[in-house]
């Protein structure tokens, strides 16, 4: 079957489908649009959803599977600005689990995040088991202690974190969150971590609409990225995939009632 099909009764030969194709394989070389290098299609769907008359279909991104988009969803500029400003990193969580139905609703947005060449290669592991979560926290703290003893320059900064954990049992790694969301990418994928960051950022921004809060698991990420074997063995990820990022999630214990200011914008035009 041909990559693209053109409804000649609807097509007005405007050429938009070719102009929006990120790899330039759709061209008006003959009377109608055609794919000159169909094997290179990345299935982004730009050609299908940009056609003003629904005259083009693509077997790798079928028109029938696309959702109609009306205006700009009614999101006003100021509301969007306030919503993005209201995002907080949540480090205190209620002691209750997040239903899996809600977790699935939360994670569904991740697949719409941009990925390099539309590779869509990120998959996820959600850790809910309290024993595994505690084991992860313990191992990250063990690793941090090793780093500090080895004289790592950054480890000195976290000595207070270590002391709080050792002295009171405070979870300074996963913050007693009921869920840990781990993003994985195929081993050796050059853009794997970037793609993971993008997808987890979508999750982070969407979470408040579901009454959830999130925070990047920075210490866990550093430990995993260092290749700390005990941690990677505990996570037991598939052999063909690698740890690419992580956030914690749950119901926020406290409410933030004001928008916190940030440093002034620094920008230079050239």
DRENGUVO-399480 format. One record per residue (C-alpha): residue number from 1; residue in one letter; chain; x, y, z. Coordinates in steps of 0.1 Angstrom, whole numbers. Layout:
BEGIN
+-----+---+---+-------+-------+-------+
:   k : r : c :    px :    py :    pz :
+-----+---+---+-------+-------+-------+
: NUM : A : A :     X :     Y :     Z :
...
+-----+---+---+-------+-------+-------+
# end
This chain:
BEGIN
+-----+---+---+-------+-------+-------+
:   k : r : c :    px :    py :    pz :
+-----+---+---+-------+-------+-------+
:   1 : X : A :     0 :     0 :     0 :
:   2 : X : A :    12 :    35 :    -8 :
:   3 : X : A :    23 :    56 :    22 :
:   4 : X : A :    -1 :    84 :    14 :
:   5 : X : A :   -35 :    85 :    -3 :
:   6 : X : A :   -49 :   116 :   -18 :
:   7 : X : A :   -86 :   123 :   -22 :
:   8 : X : A :   -85 :   140 :   -55 :
:   9 : X : A :  -120 :   154 :   -51 :
:  10 : X : A :  -109 :   173 :   -20 :
:  11 : X : A :   -73 :   181 :   -27 :
:  12 : X : A :   -67 :   217 :   -39 :
:  13 : X : A :   -30 :   212 :   -45 :
:  14 : X : A :   -20 :   238 :   -19 :
:  15 : X : A :    12 :   220 :   -11 :
:  16 : X : A :     8 :   225 :    27 :
:  17 : X : A :    14 :   188 :    33 :
:  18 : X : A :    48 :   190 :    17 :
:  19 : X : A :    58 :   222 :    34 :
:  20 : X : A :    51 :   209 :    69 :
:  21 : X : A :    68 :   175 :    63 :
:  22 : X : A :    99 :   177 :    86 :
:  23 : X : A :   119 :   155 :    63 :
:  24 : X : A :   106 :   168 :    30 :
:  25 : X : A :    94 :   135 :    15 :
:  26 : X : A :    60 :   148 :     4 :
:  27 : X : A :    62 :   167 :   -28 :
:  28 : X : A :    41 :   180 :   -57 :
:  29 : X : A :    63 :   165 :   -83 :
:  30 : X : A :    33 :   154 :  -104 :
:  31 : X : A :    -3 :   165 :  -104 :
:  32 : X : A :    -9 :   153 :   -69 :
:  33 : X : A :    11 :   151 :   -37 :
:  34 : X : A :    33 :   120 :   -35 :
:  35 : X : A :    59 :   105 :   -11 :
:  36 : X : A :    92 :   104 :   -28 :
:  37 : X : A :   110 :    85 :     0 :
:  38 : X : A :    82 :    67 :    20 :
:  39 : X : A :   107 :    46 :    41 :
:  40 : X : A :   119 :    78 :    57 :
:  41 : X : A :    85 :    88 :    71 :
:  42 : X : A :    86 :    93 :   108 :
:  43 : X : A :    48 :    91 :   113 :
:  44 : X : A :    46 :   125 :   128 :
:  45 : X : A :    12 :   131 :   112 :
:  46 : X : A :    19 :   167 :   102 :
:  47 : X : A :     8 :   161 :    66 :
:  48 : X : A :   -25 :   146 :    77 :
:  49 : X : A :   -35 :   171 :   103 :
:  50 : X : A :   -24 :   202 :    84 :
:  51 : X : A :   -45 :   195 :    53 :
:  52 : X : A :   -74 :   221 :    54 :
:  53 : X : A :   -97 :   198 :    35 :
:  54 : X : A :   -89 :   163 :    50 :
:  55 : X : A :   -77 :   153 :    15 :
:  56 : X : A :   -47 :   134 :    25 :
:  57 : X : A :   -43 :   101 :    45 :
:  58 : X : A :   -11 :    84 :    57 :
:  59 : X : A :   -10 :    47 :    65 :
:  60 : X : A :    16 :    54 :    93 :
:  61 : X : A :    -6 :    82 :   108 :
:  62 : X : A :   -41 :    75 :    97 :
:  63 : X : A :   -66 :   103 :    94 :
:  64 : X : A :   -92 :    83 :   112 :
:  65 : X : A :   -71 :    82 :   143 :
:  66 : X : A :   -66 :   119 :   146 :
:  67 : X : A :   -86 :   140 :   170 :
:  68 : X : A :  -103 :   172 :   156 :
:  69 : X : A :   -89 :   204 :   171 :
:  70 : X : A :  -111 :   234 :   175 :
:  71 : X : A :   -96 :   269 :   180 :
:  72 : X : A :   -69 :   269 :   207 :
:  73 : X : A :   -89 :   249 :   233 :
:  74 : X : A :  -101 :   281 :   249 :
:  75 : X : A :   -69 :   285 :   270 :
:  76 : X : A :   -64 :   322 :   277 :
:  77 : X : A :   -29 :   337 :   278 :
:  78 : X : A :   -31 :   348 :   313 :
:  79 : X : A :   -47 :   316 :   326 :
:  80 : X : A :   -19 :   296 :   310 :
:  81 : X : A :     7 :   319 :   324 :
:  82 : X : A :    -7 :   316 :   359 :
:  83 : X : A :   -11 :   278 :   356 :
:  84 : X : A :    25 :   273 :   346 :
:  85 : X : A :    37 :   296 :   373 :
:  86 : X : A :    17 :   277 :   399 :
:  87 : X : A :    37 :   245 :   394 :
:  88 : X : A :    56 :   235 :   425 :
:  89 : X : A :    80 :   207 :   433 :
:  90 : X : A :    61 :   186 :   459 :
:  91 : X : A :    82 :   171 :   487 :
:  92 : X : A :    55 :   163 :   512 :
:  93 : X : A :    28 :   138 :   503 :
:  94 : X : A :    -3 :   124 :   519 :
:  95 : X : A :     0 :    88 :   531 :
:  96 : X : A :   -24 :    73 :   506 :
:  97 : X : A :   -19 :    54 :   474 :
:  98 : X : A :   -27 :    68 :   440 :
:  99 : X : A :   -53 :    46 :   422 :
: 100 : X : A :   -39 :    29 :   391 :
: 101 : X : A :   -67 :    44 :   370 :
: 102 : X : A :   -55 :    78 :   379 :
: 103 : X : A :   -19 :    69 :   373 :
: 104 : X : A :   -28 :    57 :   338 :
: 105 : X : A :   -47 :    89 :   332 :
: 106 : X : A :   -16 :   108 :   343 :
: 107 : X : A :     8 :    88 :   322 :
: 108 : X : A :   -12 :    89 :   291 :
: 109 : X : A :    -1 :   125 :   285 :
: 110 : X : A :    36 :   114 :   284 :
: 111 : X : A :    32 :    98 :   250 :
: 112 : X : A :    24 :   131 :   234 :
: 113 : X : A :    56 :   148 :   244 :
: 114 : X : A :    81 :   156 :   216 :
: 115 : X : A :   108 :   131 :   209 :
: 116 : X : A :   137 :   133 :   186 :
: 117 : X : A :   127 :   123 :   150 :
: 118 : X : A :    93 :   113 :   166 :
: 119 : X : A :   110 :    81 :   178 :
: 120 : X : A :    85 :    76 :   206 :
: 121 : X : A :   108 :    52 :   223 :
: 122 : X : A :   103 :    60 :   260 :
: 123 : X : A :    86 :    35 :   283 :
: 124 : X : A :    79 :    37 :   320 :
: 125 : X : A :    82 :    17 :   352 :
: 126 : X : A :    60 :    28 :   381 :
: 127 : X : A :    72 :    16 :   415 :
: 128 : X : A :    44 :    14 :   442 :
: 129 : X : A :    57 :   -13 :   465 :
: 130 : X : A :    67 :     4 :   498 :
: 131 : X : A :    95 :   -21 :   504 :
: 132 : X : A :   111 :   -14 :   470 :
: 133 : X : A :   107 :    23 :   475 :
: 134 : X : A :   125 :    21 :   508 :
: 135 : X : A :   152 :    -1 :   493 :
: 136 : X : A :   158 :    25 :   466 :
: 137 : X : A :   161 :    52 :   492 :
: 138 : X : A :   185 :    31 :   513 :
: 139 : X : A :   207 :    24 :   483 :
: 140 : X : A :   209 :    60 :   471 :
: 141 : X : A :   219 :    70 :   506 :
: 142 : X : A :   246 :    43 :   507 :
: 143 : X : A :   259 :    56 :   474 :
: 144 : X : A :   258 :    92 :   486 :
: 145 : X : A :   278 :    82 :   517 :
: 146 : X : A :   304 :    65 :   495 :
: 147 : X : A :   306 :    96 :   473 :
: 148 : X : A :   311 :   118 :   504 :
: 149 : X : A :   338 :    95 :   518 :
: 150 : X : A :   355 :    95 :   484 :
: 151 : X : A :   357 :   133 :   486 :
: 152 : X : A :   335 :   140 :   456 :
: 153 : X : A :   331 :   178 :   453 :
: 154 : X : A :   293 :   178 :   450 :
: 155 : X : A :   288 :   153 :   478 :
: 156 : X : A :   298 :   178 :   505 :
: 157 : X : A :   267 :   198 :   495 :
: 158 : X : A :   245 :   169 :   506 :
: 159 : X : A :   262 :   160 :   538 :
: 160 : X : A :   233 :   176 :   557 :
: 161 : X : A :   208 :   154 :   537 :
: 162 : X : A :   227 :   124 :   548 :
: 163 : X : A :   228 :   134 :   584 :
: 164 : X : A :   190 :   141 :   585 :
: 165 : X : A :   183 :   107 :   570 :
: 166 : X : A :   207 :    88 :   593 :
: 167 : X : A :   195 :   107 :   624 :
: 168 : X : A :   158 :   107 :   620 :
: 169 : X : A :   150 :    84 :   591 :
: 170 : X : A :   137 :   113 :   570 :
: 171 : X : A :   134 :   102 :   534 :
: 172 : X : A :   154 :   128 :   515 :
: 173 : X : A :   155 :   108 :   483 :
: 174 : X : A :   119 :    98 :   475 :
: 175 : X : A :   102 :   120 :   501 :
: 176 : X : A :    78 :    92 :   512 :
: 177 : X : A :    60 :    96 :   479 :
: 178 : X : A :    37 :    66 :   471 :
: 179 : X : A :    49 :    64 :   435 :
: 180 : X : A :    81 :    66 :   417 :
: 181 : X : A :    79 :    70 :   379 :
: 182 : X : A :   110 :    58 :   360 :
: 183 : X : A :   114 :    66 :   323 :
: 184 : X : A :   135 :    41 :   303 :
: 185 : X : A :   150 :    44 :   268 :
: 186 : X : A :   166 :    18 :   245 :
: 187 : X : A :   202 :    13 :   254 :
: 188 : X : A :   226 :    35 :   234 :
: 189 : X : A :   199 :    59 :   222 :
: 190 : X : A :   216 :    92 :   218 :
: 191 : X : A :   186 :   113 :   227 :
: 192 : X : A :   172 :    89 :   253 :
: 193 : X : A :   176 :   112 :   283 :
: 194 : X : A :   164 :   143 :   265 :
: 195 : X : A :   133 :   124 :   253 :
: 196 : X : A :   127 :   112 :   289 :
: 197 : X : A :   130 :   147 :   303 :
: 198 : X : A :   105 :   160 :   278 :
: 199 : X : A :    79 :   132 :   286 :
: 200 : X : A :    83 :   135 :   323 :
: 201 : X : A :    79 :   173 :   321 :
: 202 : X : A :    46 :   168 :   304 :
: 203 : X : A :    36 :   145 :   333 :
: 204 : X : A :    48 :   170 :   358 :
: 205 : X : A :    28 :   198 :   343 :
: 206 : X : A :    -4 :   177 :   338 :
: 207 : X : A :    -3 :   163 :   374 :
: 208 : X : A :   -20 :   193 :   392 :
: 209 : X : A :   -51 :   190 :   369 :
: 210 : X : A :   -56 :   156 :   385 :
: 211 : X : A :   -50 :   167 :   421 :
: 212 : X : A :   -15 :   152 :   421 :
: 213 : X : A :    20 :   166 :   428 :
: 214 : X : A :    54 :   156 :   415 :
: 215 : X : A :    91 :   163 :   420 :
: 216 : X : A :   122 :   153 :   401 :
: 217 : X : A :   140 :   125 :   419 :
: 218 : X : A :   174 :   142 :   414 :
: 219 : X : A :   195 :   122 :   438 :
: 220 : X : A :   181 :    89 :   424 :
: 221 : X : A :   189 :   101 :   389 :
: 222 : X : A :   225 :   109 :   398 :
: 223 : X : A :   229 :    75 :   415 :
: 224 : X : A :   214 :    57 :   385 :
: 225 : X : A :   233 :    76 :   359 :
: 226 : X : A :   266 :    69 :   378 :
: 227 : X : A :   259 :    32 :   371 :
: 228 : X : A :   256 :    22 :   408 :
: 229 : X : A :   252 :   -15 :   404 :
: 230 : X : A :   232 :   -23 :   436 :
: 231 : X : A :   205 :     3 :   426 :
: 232 : X : A :   203 :    -9 :   390 :
: 233 : X : A :   200 :   -45 :   402 :
: 234 : X : A :   171 :   -36 :   424 :
: 235 : X : A :   154 :   -17 :   397 :
: 236 : X : A :   159 :   -47 :   374 :
: 237 : X : A :   150 :   -29 :   342 :
: 238 : X : A :   148 :   -49 :   309 :
: 239 : X : A :   182 :   -57 :   295 :
: 240 : X : A :   177 :   -37 :   263 :
: 241 : X : A :   166 :    -6 :   281 :
: 242 : X : A :   184 :    19 :   304 :
: 243 : X : A :   174 :    43 :   332 :
: 244 : X : A :   167 :    77 :   316 :
: 245 : X : A :   149 :    98 :   343 :
: 246 : X : A :   126 :    97 :   372 :
: 247 : X : A :   100 :   117 :   392 :
: 248 : X : A :    80 :   110 :   423 :
: 249 : X : A :    43 :   115 :   425 :
: 250 : X : A :    14 :   115 :   449 :
: 251 : X : A :   -12 :   136 :   466 :
: 252 : X : A :     3 :   169 :   480 :
: 253 : X : A :     1 :   171 :   518 :
: 254 : X : A :     1 :   209 :   518 :
: 255 : X : A :   -14 :   237 :   496 :
: 256 : X : A :     6 :   266 :   483 :
: 257 : X : A :   -15 :   298 :   484 :
: 258 : X : A :     7 :   322 :   465 :
: 259 : X : A :    28 :   323 :   433 :
: 260 : X : A :    64 :   324 :   442 :
: 261 : X : A :    85 :   350 :   423 :
: 262 : X : A :   117 :   341 :   405 :
: 263 : X : A :   148 :   360 :   394 :
: 264 : X : A :   143 :   385 :   367 :
: 265 : X : A :   144 :   372 :   332 :
: 266 : X : A :   179 :   375 :   316 :
: 267 : X : A :   179 :   376 :   278 :
: 268 : X : A :   200 :   391 :   251 :
: 269 : X : A :   190 :   397 :   215 :
: 270 : X : A :   215 :   396 :   187 :
+-----+---+---+-------+-------+-------+
# end
